[in-house]
Amino acid sequence: MNSAFQHNQYLLKRQVFALAGKFRVFDPSGQLVLFSEQKMFKLREDIRVYSDESKTQEVLTIKARQIMDFSAAYDVVDSSTGQKVGALRRKGLASILRDEWEILDVSDKVVGKLFEDSMGLALVRRFLSGLVPQNYDITLGTNRVADLKQAFNPFSYQLAVDFSMDVNKLLDRRLGLAAGILLAAVEGRQS
């Protein structure tokens, strides 16, 4: 597995003033470990994640199964092996009030959830977009394995991704970081 996925904490930044979504993921020491740039005008989401901005080594692919789907599923594939890591599926109607996703294993069995921390704050965020930062939790069964917390900054999208509570490494970091990148991409389209 690529060494970029060995850390417990990351900072994901989305470039705000770009025609296509650009995402940079930094390790705890501030070193760039992953880079992604969304392709413009794609009907079906196809996000490629690279080891750096030169885009010479692709490490992950996040690809929507359908063109337009309210409950879209996104397969996460390790580019070096071609093996599916798992998938993320948005819970359509449930995500209207509060963002909620299902974490799927390689066989598409639901093994966890990704969800906004608070229903009340989620509703406030719908009306005061950009003024109330988002906070997500990832759980596998009853275990909380990750926290994804947006920093308040009206000029920049920054998401702190923290796996430190996952001491048994239940969540594959590739799937957790793919979730962060996907959330940043979806948020970018909505704002």
Helices and strands as residue ranges (DSSP letters): G 3-5, E 9-15, E 22-26, E 32-37, E 46-50, E 58-64, E 73-78, E 84-90, H 94-97, E 100-104, E 110-116, H 119-127, E 135-140, E 143-150, E 157-162, H 173-190
